[in-house]
Amino acid sequence: MFHIATEEEIKSGKTTDIYFDRTVRILKAKGIIKRAKAEVRLKGFPQEWKWGILSGIEEVAELLKGLPVDVYCMDEGTIFNEYQPVMVIDGIYTDYCIYETALLGFLCQASGIATKSARCRKAAGDRLLISFGARRMHPAITPMVERNAFIGGCNGVSAIKSAELLKEDPSGTIPHALVLMIGDSAEAVKAFHEVIEPKVKRVCLVDTFCDEKFESIKAAEVMGDKLFGVRIDTPGSRRGDLLEICREVRWELDYRGYKNVKIIVSGGINENEIERLNDVVDGYGVGTAISAASTIDFSFDIMEIEGKPIAKRGKKSGSKQVYRCRACFKYSVIPIHEKIGKCNCGGENEALLKPLIKDGKIVRTLPKPQEIRKYVLEQLKKIQ
């Protein structure tokens, strides 16, 4: 019914670019069956990004599982920068050639979403950050989008299936539609309170009919200490200066004794807007900026054939290892056969390319999204 490939079609190589299929046919016809190592590395970051979050590893593991190949890669959630291989595949080239397209697709999009989420998280600090982007992407990939939004640092996701797969409760407030149907924002949040289970925080949407500060005051008066927060999602045509609107709402709530009511904003929010609003805003709903994040532009290149270093122009041949200092986070890329000592700062260097698949079997325990998210947040503390 929908314009999507099935898991079986992806696994069988039907989503590959045709020139890989033809390459396999030609090599087999000519009897050229050689072992090759290929590496996945960054071609360049989008915009002004200086670092990325590697994601999509679990799906790549499922894609390559069962093939007679060895795979080495960084842990999912690892922060990487330019000139570093993030994954290496070793095997008979014709055995894995047709999977390059899908493999890059998994890594490029997932890593882009996770990175954008992490950039928003770093900007937001400890403030609430919710993924609101499900409606901006094809529903078939909503769980993938929101998994990576969560891994990158979002506290929660809005789509039911995404939250189910993450084993988290879905997050959300109330839509304008409910306010319109009931006819009043305060009455809408009151109805929400009467019907929806108590563990869900009560947040009133305060920009449907009237000025945001008046709807916020009314909601606070109706709900009292049961009101967790107010959400401002004012459309661009009516918004003016969002920062000043938030300051005005904060003043009016505080003046009346509602200092515990949080201000949450959504609609066109990205990391730059988060930094601008942080002084007064307590939480953010981020949609398109995360769900439609720029992809990370990885390339997939042969760098060794039958044990001999070889690469196309502009690429460095030979097997490599990537090290990162545990203390200062300095990266080093060196030939696989060379040894590395301690970092200049005295810290220990950690090898980042680790076994994922050996002879077609997954040999690494794949962490849960919550563990990956924790790993990402720990690393974010160490980068500028």
N, C-alpha and C positions, 0 to 999 in steps of 0.2 A: 504493500500500500504506500510505503514511503520511499523516498529516493536515498536509500542507504545500502551499504554493503553489510552482509551478515558476518558474524564471527568466523564462520566456516569459509566464506569467500576471502576474507582477509588472510586467514591462516593458510589457505591454499595458494596464495599469491595472485589472486585475480585483481587486486587493486594496484598491482605494480605498473610502472611505466612500460610501454611496449618494448622499448629498446633493450630492457633487461631480459625480457623473454626471448627476444631475437638473439641477444648475446649468448645466452645459454645454448640455444639451438646451434649457433655457429661453432662455439667452442667444442660442443660434443661431436658435431659433424666432422670437425678437424682433428679430433682426438686430443685436444688440449685440456687436460685435466690436471690442474696445478693447485697446490696449496697456497693460499694468500692470506695475509693479515691486512685488515682494513681498520681504520680508526675513524671515529666520529669526533669532530672538533668544531669549534665555533668559527664561522666565517666573519661575523661581525655583529655587534649589538645594535638593536634599533635605537633611534633617538639618541639621548645622552646617557644611556645606561652604561655603568662601569662594571657590573657584575650580574650574574644570573643564578637562578636556582634550578638545579637539574631535576627534572621530573619525567614521568613516563616509563621508568625502569620496570615496574611491575608488568606493564603491558608488553614491553619488549621481551621480557623473560617468557611470557606466555607465547609470544609470536615465534620465538626461536627454540622453545622447548621441543625436544624430540629430534632436532637436526644434529648431524654429526659435527658439531662445532664447539669451540671453547669461546667464552665471552668473559671479558674483564671490564669492570666499569666502576665509576664512583658510586657511593651510596646515594640512593634517592634522597633529595633534599640538600645535597652538597652545594655550597656556594662555589662557583667557578668564575674565572675570567678569561681573557683572550689567550690564544696560542696554546691551549691545553686540550689534549685528547680527553674526552669524558667517557669513551667506550672503545674497546678493541674487540674485533671478531677474528677468530683464527680457524680456518678450515678450508676444504676444497671449495674454490670460488663458485663453481657451478651449483653447489649445494645451498648457498645462501644468497646468491646474486639477486634473485627476484624479490627478496624481502627488504631491499634498501629503501624503496619508496614508503612502505608502511612503517618501517622502523623510524625513519626521519620524521614522518608525520606524527607518530606517537611522541617523540622527544621534542620536536620543535614547538608544537602547540602547547603541550602540557607544561613545558619549561617556561614558555612565554607567560602563560596564565599564572603559574606559581610565582614567577618573578614579579609580575605586576602587583599581585597580592602582597608579596613581601615588601615591596616599595611602599605600598599603602600602609602596611603594618608598621614599618619603620617610621613613617611620617606620623602615624596616629599614636605611637607610644603604647600606653596601656589602655587607651580608650576602646570602647566597643567598636567592632568592625564586622559587618555582616555582608555576605555575598547576596546581592539582589539581581544578578545578571541572567538568571535562567531564561527570561523572556526574550533576551537578545540573541539567543543561539538556537540552532536546530535542537529540538527536544531529544533526539536520539543521543546527543552527546552531552546533555545537561549534567549527568552524573560525573562525567570526566571533567567538565569545566569546574563544577563546584568542589569536587575532590581536590583539585589543584588550587582553587581559591582557599580552601581550608588548610591544605598543607602549607601554603605560602604565609598564612597568618590570620586569616579570617576566624573570628570566634564561632561563627555559625553560617549555615546556608539556608536558603529559603525553600528550595524545591523538596517535596516529600520524598521522592525516590532517592535523591542525592543524600539526604539526611539518613535515610534508612540504610543505605550502603555504608555510610560512615559510622553507623551506630550512634548517631547524635540526634537530639531533638531538632526538628526544623525551626527556623527563626523567622519572625515576621511580626508586623503590627496589624493595622487594618487598612484596606484600600479605600480610595475615594468613592468607589462604587457603594460600599456599605454606608458611608456618610450620606451620599446622595439618596440612597434608597430609604434611609431612616429620616433624613431631612435635617439633621443637626449633629455636629461633631461630638459634643459632649454626650448626647443621647446614644450615639453610636458606640462610644467607648463604655458607656454604662451597660448597654446591651451585651457588649463583648464580655464585660465582667460577670454578667448574670448567666451567660451561657458557656463560656470557655473555661476549661479546667484551671484551677488556681495556680498551677506551677508556671503558667505562661504569663510573662510580665505584661502589665496593662500600659499600653502606649497609645496616646491619642494623636491622630492625624489632624493638624490644626491649620490647614490652609485651603479648605474646600470652599467655604462661602464668604468668610469674613477675614479681617485683619488677623494675622497670626497671633499677636499678643492677646487680643480679646478672646479668641477661641482657646488659647492656652489658659487664660485666667478662668474661663468658664469651666473647662475640663477639670482644673485643679479644685475648683469649688465643689463641683459635683462628685468627684472621686475621692477627694481628701488624700489621706496617706496611702490609699490603694493605687494611686497613679504613680507608675514608675517613671514615665517620661512623656514628652511630646515630640512628635516628628514633624519636621518642616520639609516639604517636598514641593515648594512653590515653583510653578512653571517659569521658564525664562522670561516669558512675555509679561509677567507680573512681579518678578523677583526683585529688581532693583539691586541694592547691595546686600547680599545674603548675610555677610558678617554683621552689618548694622541691624538687620532684622533679628538675628540671634541675640545680639546684645540687648536689644529692646525687650525681647521676650524674657531673657534672663533677669533683667532689672525688675520687670513687672511681677514675675513670679517671686523673686527674692523679697521684694518690698512687702508682699502679702504673706510672707512666711513659708513659701513653698520652695525652700532652698534645696530640698532633696529631689525635686523633680528634674530629671535629666533632659537635656536637649539633644535630639538625634536629627541629623540632616541626611537627605538623600536627593538624588536627581543631579546628574552631571558632575558627580564627585570623583576626583582623582587625587593623587598624592600631593599635587601642588595646592589644590583647594583645601585639602586636609590641613596642611601646614598653616594656611592662612586663617583657618577657622578654629584652630586648636585652643586658643585662649578662652573660648566661651562654649565650645561644643563638647559634649560628652560621648558621642558615638556617631558612627557613619554607616549608612547603607550604600554600598558601592556596586553599581551594576555594570554598564557597558565598559567602563575603563578596565575592569578585570576580565569579564567574560569575552570581550573582543580584543584582548591584549595583543600587541604585536608578537608574532612568533619569533622564537630564537632561531637565527639562521645557522643551523648546523650543516656541515658537509660530511660526506662519507667517501673516504679515499683509501685506495690500496697504498700501503707503504712498505710492503715486503712480499716477495714472491719466492716460494721454495727456499726460504731462509735468507734470501739476499735482499738488501735494502734497495727500494726503487719507489719513485713517486713522480707524479706529473709536475710540470713547472709550477713554481709558487708554493710547493708543499715540501715539508721536511721528511725524508725517507727514514725507514728503520723503526724498530720497536722502541717504545719510550715508557717511562714511568713518570707520574706526576706526584710531587711531594708538596706537603703544606706544613709549615711550622705550627705546632700546636699553640705556641705562645703568641707570636706576632702575625700569624696568618700570611706569611710570605710564601709564594708559590715558586717551585722550581721544576722544570721539565728537563730530564736528562736521558741519555741512551739507557736502555734496559740493562745493559751489562755493566754500567758504571755504578759505583757506590756513592752514597752521600752521607756526610757527617752531620753534626749538629748545625743549626742555623747560626748565623753571625750573632744573633741575640742570645744564643745559648740554649734555645728551645729545641725540643726533639722534632725531627721531621717525620711526618706520617705519610706512608704510601697510600694514594687515593684510588688507584686502579686495582680492584680486588676481584677475585673469581666470582662470577655470577652463574655461569653454566660450564660444565665439563662433560664432554662427550654427549651433549644433548640433555643432561640432567641439571636441574637447578640445584646449586650447592650452597646457596646462601639463604638464610631465613629472611623472608621479605617482611619488613616492619609494617605495623598498622599505621594508618594515616595520622593518628594521634602521636605516635612516636616520631614520625617524620616531621610533623609540625613542631614538636618540642625541639628537635635537632635544628630546624631552620631558625627558630627563635633564639636559640643559644648562639648560633653563628652570627645572627644579625647584630648582636651586642658588640661584636668584635670588628665590624666594618664601619667605615664612614659613610 
